[in-house]
Amino acid sequence: EEIHYTPTAERAEEPAASEVAATDRVAEAPEEPPPAADPEPIPAELPAAEPTAAEGSTTTPSTSDLFPSDGGEAPTGSEEAEDEAADAVAEANADSILPTPPVPEDSGDDAPSGETPSSMVAEPPTPAEQQRAWEAVSKWSLAAAIHAKGLPNAPQAPILAEAAKAATGLGITLPELPTASRDDNLEAAVIEGLRGELAVAVRNAFANRFGEAQAAAADLALRSHLLLLTYSPRNADAALEAEALRRAGEASGLPAELWTPLVELVAERAPFLEVRQAVFDLHRRVDAHLSEAAERA
């Protein structure tokens, strides 16, 4: 008898056909992902966030951005610059940073008969004049601090123009900001000016025009904005700086609550970021106080 396996072969071919069908189905699966690939809207939204960043980069930096600090310790962000600023502060005591102008009594005794020393003709400012005087010194000293950074496009220019306009309305001419032969000397030149001749010129101009109280207010504005360039909690003379600010505030006749917060932070050697914010707050509070007084008058 002969044995034939033909039926077995036929049955063996059937699973092979099913396997082919299975592989066909697997091959068809990759064609279904297109629906899952529809998340193409997501990349479309990502570029939308980029224009926002680009727009921000074209705006003028805020005053806070112009005076950064390294960990809240040093406003300059470099140990070398901080050491130079600390040394400069150490060389000046509270009186010599912004020296008091010469006492006018001596010149009064020698004045010819019928002539009155310029200090004697000074009259206290009206509320409107007091507000304008503060605006002039506040904006001039802030512009000087920004100028010290040597930034492109001169962001201090419009602030300086506003200061000059306010001063001109009072019959006062503000001094030109210092320049330096090299950019790395500019900040040192500005600091030296705000501690010396420029500060004395500004203070004397307001003393001659409106008297000592307004000169003290100018002193307060100058000293506070100078902190943006020189203050560090590691400065050994922080207590002297605080005392000078306190005396200027008291002599100005401005309410103590306007300037005391800054004085206290400097005295306790608070982090630079806190002092920086207190400087800006002082100038905003004084301006608001004087503006309200001018409106009521």
Disulfide bonds with the S-S distance in Angstrom:
none
